Amino acid sequence: MNHNILLISALIIFAFIILRVYFLFLLHEEEKPPEELTLDETIKRAQQLYNNGMHLELQRFLKKELTKKYQSLELRKLLIRSYLDIGNTNLAALHLEAVLKVDPSDMESREELGRIYLEDGNKRKALAVYETIYAYNPTDIVAIKNLAQLYRDISSAEKAIKMYNLLLEAEDDPEEISKIKHTIAQLYLLEGYTDDALKTYEEILEITPDDTDVIKIISELAYKKSDWQKCLTCYEKLGQIKGENIELLEKIALMYFNVKDWDKALLAYRKLIDIEGSQSTNYLHYQNRYCEILIHKGLAQEAIEILTNLISDFPNEESLAYTLAQAYTGNGDYEKAVALYENLIENLPPEHTEILRNYISSIISNWAIDLFNQGEYTKAFDKFFEGLKYNPENAEIYYKLGKCNCEIKSFQDAIGHFKRAIAISPQESKYYFGLGYAYDELGDVKNAKTAFFDAISINPLDLKSRKAYSITLTKELEYANAVDQFLEILKSAPDDADTMYNLALAYEILGEKENAHTYYKKALEVQPEHQEAAHNLELLDAEMANQV
């Protein structure tokens, strides 16, 4: 009995051990890690999850797989597509940055990253991305377009202009070209490049010739540059397109006045006077301007009659008196002009009288010139000095005094007056020319040369002074320097026969006979009757023939 019990107990214990070993085996089997997927298997499973729209499962799966397959761009791009599909651009951007670390040349991913930054308003990061794209491919239109807008947004106008100009090169649609040019013109204005803006708006107008807004902008820019002719063209075109109105007629009339087209200006102001009538607030202004034009046309007496009548009706209108004084001056009635200005001075506060005193000084100076031309030298000089009483710093009077003294061969006095004019206004080249002329007439070539040189230093385009300087160089035997000056003159005055003759003469003295021969011939081609050139050429031909 006990034996049976022991046997049963042993069997139970054995069975328990067997079961325990079995369960331990099963438990060990469950804890065994699953077999790792290959890259192809991972891609296949991820693609299935993506195709089924299981984005959360896909994202968990790929996050885990990418820790082991970091270099797999295909997996990461699938994850990026998933994030973009659900609108999570922040995480999409992070993974796009990871893609570019692995493959910096992946322009498709870089463009996607740039687009995300743009849509999210991260302009600085977008700019960095598109700058890289442009560096890789300077013909990438998308990058250029985005860079143009980004540079504009961050106020980097010069860089924006460069990009917009590149867009222009690739664009052939006139409407788009016009839009781009509008933007470029606005950027030029922003940078203060008025000339470039004006040129660009003119190019736009060639595309859309009836664009009145562009015409108005061009007229405004031209007005700032005092380009009255361009303003006039714009105003006339606006009148053709939209029809004339008083405001436009006023502008056109003013431009005719500014460009000194006196006939058309006179008609324009006459038209304004007739349209507006005497009840208009601008009536006196139109009449006054009309009389100014008459004076410019040499019809001072007609202006005097109109102004005299107006002043009787409007005695307190000082502008009429100013113009009447101009009319008297134009008519040679200096005494009445001076009297009018003196009367005006009496009614002005002291701080406003200086301009009028300068006017009076100038009028008396013109009076003196008339007297001088009539041979009344003593009266002329008296008037000059009377003019200086009104304005002791009137450089023009001293200059005119110098010229008048030169006319009567009083060169020492002339030198003193020219020097005084220079002391008052040292940047006026004609004063130095006058001084040089006076010295030259006295035979003081050295000081003459210095004065002429000063004149061309101030104004290199002053051909009169440059010619005089060149001649003084020859008098000082500086023929090589004289040649340089004569050649400089011919750049601006290519048909100046006397300069060609003097150049030929200088070459001949320097022994450069071929050059001398050339310029003697050129002088005669321009001026066949130039006797000195013909004579010297004949002598030079004989000399060169003998040498042969």
TAVEN-V559139 format. One record per pair of residues at least 6 apart in sequence whose C-alpha atoms are under 8 Angstrom apart, sorted by the first residue. I is the first residue (numbers start at 1). J is the second residue. Records with the same first field share a line. If there is no record, write none. Layout:
BEGIN
I: J  J
END
This chain:
BEGIN
39: 69
42: 65
43: 74  75
46: 58  61  62  75  78
47: 78
49: 55  57  58
50: 58  78  82
55: 82  83  86
58: 79
59: 79  82
62: 75  76  79
66: 72  75  76
71: 102
73: 99
76: 95  99
77: 95  96  99
79: 92
80: 91  92  93  95  96
81: 92
83: 89  91  92
84: 92
89: 116
93: 113  116
96: 109  110  112  113
97: 113
99: 109
100: 106  109  110
107: 133
110: 129  133
111: 129  130  133
113: 126  129
114: 125  126  127  129  130
115: 126
117: 123  125  126
118: 126
123: 150
127: 147  150  151
130: 143  144  146  147
131: 143  147
133: 140  143
134: 140  143  144
138: 144
141: 167
144: 163  164  166  167
145: 163  164  167
147: 160  163
148: 159  160  161  162  163  164
149: 160
150: 160
151: 157  159  160
152: 160
157: 187  188  190  191
158: 187  191
161: 184  187  188
164: 180  184
165: 184
167: 180
168: 177  180  181
171: 177
174: 207
178: 204  207  208
181: 200  201  204
182: 200  201  204
184: 197  200
185: 196  197  198  200  201
186: 197
188: 194  196  197
189: 197
194: 221
198: 218  221  222
201: 214  217  218
202: 218
204: 214
205: 211  214  215
210: 241
212: 238  241
215: 234  238
216: 234
218: 231  234
219: 230  231  234  235
220: 231
222: 228  230  231
223: 231
228: 255  258  259
229: 255  259
231: 255
232: 251  252  255  256
235: 248  251  252
236: 252
238: 244
239: 245  248
246: 272
249: 268  272
250: 269  272
252: 268
253: 264  265  268  269
254: 265
255: 265
256: 262  264  265
257: 265  293
262: 293  296  297
265: 293
266: 290  293  294
269: 286  287  289  290
270: 286  290
272: 286
273: 283  286  287
276: 282  283
277: 283
278: 284
288: 307  319  320  323
291: 302  303  304  306  307  323
292: 303  323  326  327
294: 300  302  303
295: 303  326  327  330
298: 330
300: 327  328  330  331
301: 327  331
303: 324  327
304: 324  327  328
307: 320  321  323  324
308: 324
310: 320
311: 317  320  321
318: 344
321: 340  341  344
322: 340  341
324: 337
325: 336  337  338  340  341
326: 337
327: 337
328: 334  336  337
329: 337  363
332: 367
334: 363  364  367
337: 363
338: 360  363  364
341: 356  359  360
342: 360
345: 353  356  357
357: 390  391
358: 390  391  394
360: 387  390
361: 386  387  388  389  390  391  394
362: 387  397
363: 387
364: 383  384  386  387
365: 383  384  387  397
367: 380  383
368: 379  380  381  382  383  384
369: 380  400
370: 380
371: 377  379  380
372: 379  380  381  404
381: 401
384: 397  401
387: 397
388: 394  397
393: 424
394: 421  424
395: 420  421  422  424  425
396: 421
397: 421
398: 417  418  420  421
399: 417  418  421  431  434
401: 414  417
402: 413  414  415  416  417  418  434
403: 414  434
404: 414
405: 411  413  414
406: 414  438
411: 438  439  441  442
412: 438
414: 435  438
415: 435  438  439
418: 431  432  434  435
419: 431  435
421: 431
422: 428  431  432
427: 458
428: 455  458
429: 454  455  456  458  459  462
430: 455
431: 455
432: 451  452  454  455
433: 451  452  455  465
435: 448  451
436: 447  448  449  450  451  452
437: 448
438: 448
439: 445  447  448
440: 447  448
445: 472  475  476
446: 472  476
448: 469  472
449: 469  472  473
452: 465  466  468  469
453: 465  466  469
455: 462  465
456: 462  465  466
460: 466
463: 489
466: 485  489
467: 485  486  489  499
470: 481  482  483  485  486
471: 482
473: 479  481  482
474: 482  506
479: 506  507  509  510
480: 506  510
482: 503  506
483: 503  506  507
486: 499  500  502  503
487: 503
489: 499
490: 496  499  500
495: 526
496: 523  526
497: 522  523  524  526  527  530
498: 523
500: 519  520  522  523
501: 519  520  523  532  533
503: 516  519
504: 515  516  517  518  519  520
505: 516
506: 516
507: 513  515  516
508: 515  516
513: 540
517: 537  540  541
520: 533  534  536  537
521: 533  537
523: 530  533
524: 530  533  534
END
